Amino acid sequence: MSPKDLRLYHNPRCSKSRGLLQHLQALGLQPEVVLYLEQPPSIDEMQALLAKLGLPARDVIRRDEPLYRELGLDEPTLGEMALIQAMVEHPRLIQRPILESAQLAVIGRPQEAADALLAALPR
């Protein structure tokens, strides 16, 4: 991925995700769109994405998703790897939208977070 390439982990059913994609397109950007519910990241890809986000898995998992409690992921002693595995196996647990560049990634809610990532890209 070159410094100017962007990847958007997108759920077309999510209004925030659709809004961010439209915003990027209005800026003349064409990110690679990853329909992560159909094409979930691998464990290695998820670990790399978390590193770019600078966040632990617990901050990227959707805690309001009923599956979160059903799988017992609210157990505070669960380790990072167990949460990553759960997100890979059940991608609807992944926060959205996520905008990724070569060096950084942000959860694009609010949209200003994505704008900050864009501002940090080399020109």
Secondary structure, DSSP 8 states (H G I E B T S, - for coil): --TT--EEE--TT-HHHHHHHHHHHHTT---EEE-TTTS---HHHHHHHHHHHT--GGGTB-TTSHHHHHTTTT-TT--HHHHHHHHHHSGGGB-S-EEE-SS-EEE-SSHHHHHHHHHHS--
